[in-house]
Amino acid sequence: MARINHFELYSVDIPFRRPFRHAAAHRVSSSSLFLKCVLESGSFGFGESLPREYVTGESREHSFELLRSQILPHLIGKEFSSVDHLVSFLDDCNGKSPENWVSPEVPQTAAWAAVDLALLDALGHELHLLIRLGNSSGGPPDFRYSAVFSAQKGISAIWTLLRIRFYGFQQVKIKIDRSTAEESIRLARRILGQKSDIRIDANMTWDLPHALQAMKSLSRLGVRSFEQPLRASEIEGSSKLVTGTGLDVMADESLTDSDSLERLIVKRACTSVNVRISKCGGLVASRNRTSRALEAGLKVQQGCQVGETSLLSTAQLILIAALGTVRYAEGCFGLHLLREDPVQPLMQFGYGGQPPSLPSGSGLGVRVNERILRKWSNRVESIY
């Protein structure tokens, strides 16, 4: 029986090699949380999360305090006899803490994602087992990561698009500004070529009349999918986009927990969803969100938060491999984006978006270098 002894909670800012910009944010570092779960035996594991207020309603400070004062104290002394026992617990939680710990109305899916991964990793190390969900020998045969092009203009945009083409990417997501969307897509199409699968992310910056017009116009330039055109709360408007354009409307910020997914399904407010482990409450909850979306006939993109290390990248690969299907995937940026990755082995895509192999070992299969983690930490607290 594995019993939880204590936790160590880290607030971390790992610098980026270059700034990443889109309509909702401008980032130069990861702005993330790491959670170390230590068992009474001395075995331990790590979880990672990147709370984003515009995504789940959680700032990093909110998630840190929620974990420190309300969630983690309830887990001290909790015991798990097997991985199945733990997965059953996480299934019941469904991406949030138990209701008698924190009200389900409180934004918490990003905070719980760190708990989910830390518990799975720790128990895997304790039992000398590699954590996998189902058959996780590898991803689908045609699985490749997409390039993600942040909001850039001028020579910087041309140079980045050339790098994307020369690196062999066939799928590209472009973060667009409302005023320059068509200009950006025309430039991308000229540089990337007619065969490139281009989709856009509006990051909630359009209103309904503009979206109806812009989607039809951009689809004529070969844009295949439109991610979160409207604000997350505009479910009725998104339904009108689906029926009014006949195009692929992807829900991102409007999907966090099971209730939000059901609203999207009932209202027919999207044709695809972007599942991100850090916003959906962890690995087990993200599996549940993906399975339900596929059951409802939606297409799925497995996405990531900007700034994820190889820990969350590994969790994403586990999820993709277990499900055996993915339309688009974003992640495994590793040192393409981060100045330093505290996790080994490095999980980083290769030429053309080729995913790395799933790591072997115990737990999630990766190890966190705590010296590097502390180097970039601005706050560390222990919870007993």
N, C-alpha and C positions, 0 to 999 in steps of 0.2 A: 504494500500500500504506500503510495507516494503522498507525502504530506507537505503542504506549502509552509515554509518557514518565514520568508520575508521577500520584499521587493525592493529594487532600486530603480528610481525613475529619473530619466535624463531629458533635459530640454536641450536640443542640439541644433547648431547652425553650421552645416558643412557648406563651404563656399562653392559656387559654380565656377566653371571655367569661363563662362560668359553669361551675361544676363539673359533671362528668359522672360519675354513679354507677351501678354495677350490682353484682351479687352477688360478682363476682370482683375488682373494683377500684374505686377512687375517684380520679379524675384531675382535675387543674387545669391541666395543660400537656401538650404533645404527647409529650415523652420520646422523641424520634426521632433517627435518624441520617441525615445527608446525605453523599453521596460524590461528589466531583468527579473526573472522569477527564480528564486533560490529555494530548493527543497531541503528538508531536514537532513537528507543524506549528503548534501553538498552538491548534488547535481543541479544544473541551472540551464535556463534557456532565455532567449531574447525575443521580444516583439518590437514592431516598429509601426508608427502611424504618422501621418502628416495632416493634422487638422487644418481645415480651411473654412473660415467663417462663411464665405459666399457659397460653399458647397453643402455643408451639413449644419451650419449654424454654430460651429464650434471653433473658437480661436484656440491657439496652442495653450494659452494661459488657462482658458476655461477647461480644456481637457486635462491639463496637468492637475488642476485643483480638484476636479471631479474624481480623477483616479486617486489622488493622494488622500482625500478626506472622506469619500463616500463609497468608492468601489473596492479598492484594494484592501482596506481593513476587513471587509466581509470575507475575503478570500484567504486570509491568514488562518492556517490550521485546517483548511479544506483538504480532503483526501480523495485520491483517484486510484482505482485498482488496475485500470487498463486504459489503453487508448480508446477503446470502444466506450468505456464509461465516461471519459472526458468528452468525446465527440457527442455523446448523448446529451451531456450537460450543455454543451455549446449549441447543439440543435435546439434544445428547449429555450435557451436564452435568445436565439434567433437574431444575433447582432446587437443585442442590448443587455444591460445587466438585469437581473431579476427585479420585478416591479417593487418588491419590498426593500430594495436597496436604493434605487433611483426611479423616480416617476418616468414612465415611458414617454411622457411629453417633453422631457428634458433632452435636448440634443446630445447624443452620446455615442453614435455609431463609430466615429473616428477613435474615440477613447477606447471603446470595447475592442476594436481591431487589434490594438497593441496587446490587450489581455489575451485574446484568442490565440495569437501567434506565440506569445511568451509561454502560455500553458502547454501548447502542443509541442513546442521545442524542448521545454524542460522535461516533460514526461517522456518524450522520445529518447533524450539522453539518459534519463534514469533507467529506462527499460532496454536500452541499447537497440532501439528500433528506429528505422527510417520512417518518418511520417509521410504517408501518401494517402490520397483519397481515391479509392478504387484502383483501376489499372493505370499507374502513372509511369510507365516505362518510357514515355516520350510523347511529344505533341503530335497533332495530325500531320500526315506526310507533307502537305503543302503549306504548312504554317510558316509564316514569315512576319517579322515585325515591320510596322510602318515607320516611316520618318515623320517627325512632327516639326513643322516649320512655324516658329513663333513670329509675331507681328514685327516685320522688318520692312524697310523701304530702301530704294536707291541701290547703290553698289553693294551694300551689305546683303540685301535680298538676293541680288543676282549671284553673288559669291556663294551664299548658302544653298541656293537651288542647284548651282553647278556641282557642289559637293555632294548633294543628295543624288543627282543623276550619275555622277562618276562612281559613287559608292554602290550603285546597282539597285536602289530601292524601286520597287514597282508600285507601292502604295504610299501615298503621302497625305497627311492631314495638315491643312493650313489654318492657322488662327488668324481671323480676318478682322479688320476694322470696318465699321459700317460704311464709311465714306469712300473707302478704297477697295472694296471687295472685288468688283469686276476687274479693276486694274491689276490687282494681285493675282487673280486667277488667269487672266490673259498672259501675264508675265510667266507664271508657273507653267502654263501649257506650252508656251514657246520654248522654254528651256528644258522641261521634262519630257516633252513629246506627247504625241496623241495616245500612246498606249498606257501612259501612266494613270493609275486609278487615284483620282483626286477627290477628297472630301473636305468639307470645311467645318469649322467650329466657330459659331458666332458668340459663344459665351454670354448668352442672354441679352444681347445688345439691340435686338430688333424688336419692333412692334408688329402687330399682325398685318396691317396693310403693306408695310415695307417688306415683310417676310414673304407674303404671297407674290409680290412682284419680283423680288430679288431671287427667290428660289427658282422660279420659272426661267428667269434670264440666265442665271448661272448654270442651270441644268443644260442649257444649249451650248455651254462651253465644256460640257462633259463632267460636271460635278456630280458625284454619285450619291452623296449622303450629306445631310445637313444636321449638325449636332447642336442641340439646345439653342434654337433660334430665339425663343422667347424666354421671359423670366420663368423660373421654376414653378411659380404659383399659377401660371396661366395655362391650366390644363385644358379649359374649353377652347382657348385660342389654338393650342397645339392640335386639338382634334380637328379644328377647321383647316389647319395646314395639311393634315393627312388627307382629308377628303377633298380639299380644294386644289391640291397640286398633284396628287398621285405619286409624290416623290418620297424618298426615304427620310423620315424625321426621326432622329436619334435623341432619346432622352438621356441626359447626363445629370446635371444638378437637380433635376426633378425626381431622380431615383436615389434613395438612400436606404430605406428600410422596406419591410414587407408590405406595410400599408401603402406607402407611396407607389410601389410597383403595382399593387392591385388597383389603385386609382387610375394609373396609366392604362392598364389592361381594360378595365370596365369602360372608361371613357374613349377608348381607341385613340389615345393621344400620342401615339408613336408607332413606328414600325420596327424600331430597333432600340436597344438600350446599351449604355456604356456602364459596365460593371467594374468598379474599382475596389479592391480589397480594403483600402484605408477608409473609404467613405461608406462602405456597405456593412461594416461590423465584423470584418475578419474573414478568414479563409472558409470556415464552415458556413457562415451566413452568405458569403458570396457564391458558394456552390449552390445554396438554396435559391438565391435570387436568379442565378443563371438558369438553373433547371426549370424554375417556374416560368421564366421568360420564354424559353424554348418550347415549353409545353403550350404556351399561349400563342405560339406561332410567330414570335418576335425573333429578329436576328440579334446577335450579341457581339459586342466589341468588348474585349478584355483590356481595360485601360489602366492607367497609373496616375499617381500624383507626381507632379514635377519635383524631383529631388529625392526620389526613392533610392535606397541603397540596394545592394545585392540580397539583403534579407527579404524585403518585400518582392523583389524580382523573382527570387526562388519560390516564394509562396504563390506568385502568379503562375509560374511554370507548372507547379503542382496542380493548380486548379485547371489550367488548360489541358494538361495531360489526362487528368481524371475525367473530364467531360468529353474529350475527343473531338470537339468541334469548336471552331471560332471563325468568325467572319473577318474581323480585324483585331489586331493586337498592338498595344503600345507599351513599351517598358524596356527593361534590361539596358538602360542607358549607361550605367556604370560610370567609367571615367570619360565617356564621351561628354558627360555633363558635369559630374562631380570632380572637384579638384583632388579629393581623396575619398576612397571608399573603405570604411572600417570593417568590412565583411569579406571573408575569404571562404571558398574561392570566389573570384570576381565573376559575376554573372552579367555578361555584356554581349549585346548582339554583334554579329560579324557582318561580312560583306553581304549586301542585299537584304539585310535584316535577319540573317540566319540566327536562330536562337541558340544559346549555349545548351549543353547537355545538362540534365538534372544532376545535381551533386549526389555523391554517396556518403555514407556515414550514418550518424544517428541524429535524432531530432529532425529539423527541417533540412539538415545536410550541410549547413554552413556554420562558420564560427565568427564571432564578433571580437575584434581586437579592442579591448577596453581602454588601452592606452590612447589609441586614436580617437575613440569615442569621447573620452574625457577631454582630450585636446580641444575638441570643438563644442564642448558642453558649456552652457552658461548657467545651468542650475542642475544640481543633483540632490535627490533626497532619498532616504531609506525609510521604508514603511514596515514596521514590525507589528 
